[in-house]
Amino acid sequence: MRVTSNKERFDNFVAHSPAFFDDLDADNLDKKHQRIVAQAYAQFEAATGRVGANYRSWGEQSDLTVPAQLSSAYLKAQGFGLGIAKWGYRSLFRRAQDRNLRHVLEDDVALIDELGGGSLIDENPAHLSPGAREFYFLKGRSVSMRFLRYVYLLKRMEIEALLPESGVWVDVGSYYGGLQGLVRKYHPKTSIVMVDFHHQLARAYIYLSQLFEDATHVFPDQVDAGIDLRSLPEGSITYVPAKNFDAIADQKVDLASNFFSFGEMRRPICNGYMDSDIFRKASRTYLANRFVSAPWIEPTYDTDVTVLDYQRQERKVLYFDTLPLHFFLQIKREVLGTSRMRNLSSPYFEMITAPAEM
Ligand SMILES: C[S@@+](CC[C@H](N)C(=O)[O-])C[C@H]1O[C@@H](n2cnc3c(N)ncnc32)[C@H](O)[C@@H]1O
């Protein structure tokens, strides 16, 4: 039987996930993700009939904000009442933030164009991706902050030739699978492996199974110590719960990546990933994270991880730079007793590595 609604997709995923509701038992979980995982479980328990309507943008997890804009597509996605209310609120109280947000979106689009990825923006209108609720029409192009991030990362992967034909790509912290959806579209033979909490993997399954119903979806109950990532079918999509990472940790893959995620984890968890063969032996790693997760002036995350934690002796750096995406973003918040528009407490780097003896 084909599953169709988001609720059915969610139930199907849970049925194939023996430890779905056990993620809060993990040791060393940072405070942000303790809150998010608890919120997700509460959301699923309270809204069993509606799971998935807001599976991309909910609670503390969102597709990142976009400026106020009235469009029929936005009102349809948000619902008329909520759409008008959000637009009214932002137009009245968020003018400065929205001006900056618009500039950031313009910059992100311009730098993707500069890299030659403009057609990826045009071929993938943000508002048409499944479950999209936050998007913005910028000179006729449909974008969102998070979706532009995924377009940029895909373009960089292509420029640096990180995805060999029929290769295996493992991404830790894959969220709702937005980047995976783009990679699978343009590199249909890549075998995609995602590592995240169960609730995120369920969201990714809801998203990716709508886009690629006929792909082989490998569920958590098929991820055990015997799994061989290299033997998975071409184009398959595998959902590995963070708690089961050990089942794949000693394998060598073509690409291992982590975006905006290791820098939020406590050091033992971050090191657990960085010291696995997945990251130590991969033909390439691609990381984009904060230079400093918790600067003393504003300790944003509950961890002392910094850029110094991401390099290993047996690997050489092929590419290292400031991540230009969202670079000039300003968020209004209080620091040292005053509330005003401020840059993030740390910029982000991007780094691509290969084994040193290559
Ligand atoms: C800020 S989001 C970034 C998502 C995505 N990589 C992106 O760039 O849009 C962090 C992601 O890391 C995941 N995450 C946090 N702690 C994790 C852990 N210990 N193991 C695996 N994933 C984790 C979160 O659930 C979330 O999907």
The ligand as an SDF file (V2000), in Angstrom:
LIG
                    3D

 27 29  0  0  0  0  0  0  0  0999 V2000
   20.9060   24.0390   13.3720 C   0  0  0  0  0  0  0  0  0  0  0  0
   20.3370   22.5310   12.7050 S   0  0  0  0  0  0  0  0  0  0  0  0
   21.2160   22.5030   11.1640 C   0  0  0  0  0  0  0  0  0  0  0  0
   20.5070   21.6750   10.1580 C   0  0  0  0  0  0  0  0  0  0  0  0
   21.1120   21.6000    8.7680 C   0  0  0  0  0  0  0  0  0  0  0  0
   22.4060   20.9210    8.7670 N   0  0  0  0  0  0  0  0  0  0  0  0
   21.2180   22.9410    8.1340 C   0  0  0  0  0  0  0  0  0  0  0  0
   22.3320   23.4280    7.9380 O   0  0  0  0  0  0  0  0  0  0  0  0
   20.1880   23.5340    7.8230 O   0  0  0  0  0  0  0  0  0  0  0  0
   21.2130   21.2970   13.6680 C   0  0  0  0  0  0  0  0  0  0  0  0
   20.8450   19.8690   13.3040 C   0  0  0  0  0  0  0  0  0  0  0  0
   21.7200   18.9920   14.0360 O   0  0  0  0  0  0  0  0  0  0  0  0
   20.9330   17.9970   14.6480 C   0  0  0  0  0  0  0  0  0  0  0  0
   21.6340   17.4930   15.8430 N   0  0  0  0  0  0  0  0  0  0  0  0
   21.8440   18.1190   17.0190 C   0  0  0  0  0  0  0  0  0  0  0  0
   22.5090   17.3200   17.8870 N   0  0  0  0  0  0  0  0  0  0  0  0
   22.7380   16.1570   17.2180 C   0  0  0  0  0  0  0  0  0  0  0  0
   23.3980   14.9350   17.5540 C   0  0  0  0  0  0  0  0  0  0  0  0
   23.9410   14.7410   18.7600 N   0  0  0  0  0  0  0  0  0  0  0  0
   23.4710   13.9720   16.6120 N   0  0  0  0  0  0  0  0  0  0  0  0
   22.9250   14.1500   15.3800 C   0  0  0  0  0  0  0  0  0  0  0  0
   22.2860   15.2840   15.0100 N   0  0  0  0  0  0  0  0  0  0  0  0
   22.1910   16.2760   15.9190 C   0  0  0  0  0  0  0  0  0  0  0  0
   19.6230   18.7020   14.9640 C   0  0  0  0  0  0  0  0  0  0  0  0
   18.5830   17.8030   15.2480 O   0  0  0  0  0  0  0  0  0  0  0  0
   19.4170   19.4870   13.6840 C   0  0  0  0  0  0  0  0  0  0  0  0
   18.8430   18.7270   12.6760 O   0  0  0  0  0  0  0  0  0  0  0  0
  1  2  1  0
  2  3  1  0
  2 10  1  0
  3  4  1  0
  4  5  1  0
  5  6  1  0
  5  7  1  0
  7  8  2  0
  7  9  1  0
 10 11  1  0
 11 12  1  0
 11 26  1  0
 12 13  1  0
 13 14  1  0
 13 24  1  0
 14 15  1  0
 14 23  1  0
 15 16  2  0
 16 17  1  0
 17 18  1  0
 17 23  2  0
 18 19  1  0
 18 20  2  0
 20 21  1  0
 21 22  2  0
 22 23  1  0
 24 25  1  0
 24 26  1  0
 26 27  1  0
M  CHG  2   2   1   9  -1
M  END
$$$$
